[in-house]
Amino acid sequence: MPKTCLTKDQIRTLTKLIREVFVFLEKLKASNALAERIQYPKIPPILSESIVIHLIRDRKILNGLMNLGDVHFGGRAADVIVESGSKKLRVEVKSTGKNAFEYFGPKDISADYLVWVHFGGFFTQATDKSISVFTIARPAQYFTEPVKITLDKLQKTISPARFQLDLHSL
C-alpha cells in the first residue's frame, strides 16, 4: 500500500498523541525505577516526511524551485520526490528529538536535498510549540562519505538554511 501524506490536521493530532506518550513515560519513569529501561518512541517517518511535503507545497522550504509540480513520497527512490519542470528531485528527510544526532548514509548524501526536521524538546516540554527545519542543497558537496553528525556540528560546518515552524499554525 502506498504511503499517503498526512493532512495538516492529522499532523497536529499525531504530534499531540506522541507528546501524550512522552508525558506518560515520564510519569511512569518517575514512579517506578524499572521504567527507566523503557525507551521513548522513535519519531514516525510519516510525520516528518509529511511535514516536509507540506512545507515544500506551501513554498516555505525549497522555495527557489521554479515550476514546482507534484510533491509526493518517493518510494525506494527517495523519501520525497519533488517535480520541478522536467526534473524529479530526490529529497531525503531526517528527524531528531533532543539528541540532535543523525547518520547520513550514501542515499542521503547523494540526494538533491537533505532536510533535517529537529523537534528538540517539542515532545517532552509542553511549552515548546515550534520545531526547526534545516535544508541542505546538494549534500554531496559537503559530505563525500557516510557520516555521523550532530546538529550543532552541522550548523557550524555548513550553515544550512533554517526554517522555524510553529506546528499549531502549519
C-alpha positions in Angstrom: 0.0 0.0 0.0 1.5 3.4 -1.0 2.1 6.0 1.7 -0.4 8.8 1.9 0.7 12.2 3.2 -0.8 13.1 6.5 -3.1 16.1 6.3 -2.2 19.2 8.4 -4.9 18.3 10.9 -3.5 14.7 11.2 0.0 16.1 11.7 -1.3 18.3 14.6 -3.2 15.3 16.1 -0.3 12.9 15.7 2.2 15.3 17.4 -0.3 15.7 20.3 -0.6 12.0 20.6 3.2 11.5 20.6 3.5 14.2 23.2 1.0 12.3 25.4 3.1 9.2 25.1 6.2 11.1 26.2 4.3 12.6 29.2 3.0 9.1 30.2 6.5 7.6 30.0 8.0 10.5 32.1 5.4 9.9 34.8 6.0 6.2 34.7 9.7 6.6 35.0 9.2 9.0 37.9 7.1 6.4 39.7 9.0 3.2 39.0 12.8 2.9 38.6 12.4 -0.2 36.4 10.5 2.0 33.8 13.9 3.7 33.1 14.5 0.7 30.9 11.7 1.7 28.6 12.8 3.8 25.6 11.0 6.8 24.3 9.3 6.2 20.9 11.0 7.0 17.6 9.6 9.9 15.6 7.5 8.2 12.9 8.9 8.9 9.4 5.4 9.5 8.1 5.2 12.6 10.4 8.5 14.3 9.4 8.1 13.4 5.7 4.5 14.7 5.7 5.7 18.0 7.3 8.3 18.3 4.7 5.9 17.7 1.8 3.5 20.4 3.2 6.4 22.9 3.7 7.5 22.4 0.1 4.0 22.6 -1.3 3.4 25.8 0.7 6.8 27.2 -0.6 8.2 27.6 2.9 11.3 25.5 2.1 12.9 24.9 -1.2 11.0 28.0 -2.3 13.6 28.8 -5.0 12.4 25.9 -7.2 10.9 27.1 -10.4 7.9 25.4 -12.0 7.0 23.4 -8.8 4.9 20.5 -9.8 3.8 17.5 -7.7 5.4 16.7 -4.4 4.9 13.2 -3.1 6.5 10.2 -1.4 9.4 8.7 -3.3 9.2 5.0 -2.5 12.5 3.4 -3.0 14.0 6.3 -4.9 13.8 8.8 -2.0 11.8 9.8 1.0 10.2 12.6 -1.1 10.1 13.4 -4.8 9.7 17.0 -6.0 8.8 17.5 -9.6 10.2 20.8 -10.8 9.8 21.4 -14.5 11.1 18.3 -16.2 13.3 17.3 -13.2 12.5 14.9 -10.4 14.4 16.0 -7.4 15.2 13.5 -4.6 14.7 14.7 -1.0 15.9 12.7 2.0 14.3 13.5 5.3 15.9 13.1 8.8 14.3 13.8 12.1 15.5 14.1 15.7 14.4 14.9 19.1 16.5 16.3 21.9 19.5 14.2 20.9 20.1 16.0 17.6 22.3 13.3 16.3 22.0 11.7 12.8 23.7 9.3 10.4 23.9 10.4 6.8 24.2 7.4 4.6 25.0 7.1 0.9 21.4 7.7 -0.2 21.2 10.9 2.0 24.4 12.3 0.7 23.6 11.6 -3.0 20.1 13.3 -2.7 19.4 16.6 -4.3 18.2 17.9 -0.9 18.6 16.7 2.6 16.0 18.0 5.1 16.6 17.6 8.8 13.5 18.1 10.9 14.6 18.9 14.5 11.8 18.5 17.1 14.2 19.3 20.0 12.1 19.3 23.2 8.8 19.6 21.5 7.5 16.2 22.7 8.9 16.5 26.2 8.2 20.1 27.1 4.6 21.2 26.7 5.7 24.8 26.3 7.6 24.1 23.1 5.4 24.9 20.1 7.9 25.1 17.3 10.4 22.9 15.5 13.4 23.7 13.3 13.7 22.5 9.7 17.2 22.6 8.2 17.7 22.2 4.4 20.9 21.3 2.6 21.1 21.5 -1.1 23.4 19.0 -2.9 24.7 17.4 0.3 27.4 15.6 -1.7 29.2 18.9 -1.9 29.8 18.8 1.8 29.9 15.0 2.6 31.9 12.6 0.5 31.2 9.5 2.6 28.7 8.4 5.2 28.9 10.4 8.5 27.5 10.5 12.0 26.9 14.1 12.9 25.3 16.3 15.5 23.0 19.2 14.5 25.4 21.6 16.3 28.4 20.4 14.2 26.3 20.6 11.0 25.3 24.2 11.7 28.9 25.2 12.5 30.3 23.4 9.4 27.9 24.3 6.6 25.3 26.7 7.9 22.2 25.0 6.4 19.0 27.0 5.5 16.8 27.1 8.6 13.0 27.5 8.9 11.3 27.8 12.2 7.8 26.1 12.2 5.0 26.5 14.7 3.3 23.2 14.3 0.0 24.6 15.5 -0.1 27.0 12.6 1.1 24.6 10.0 
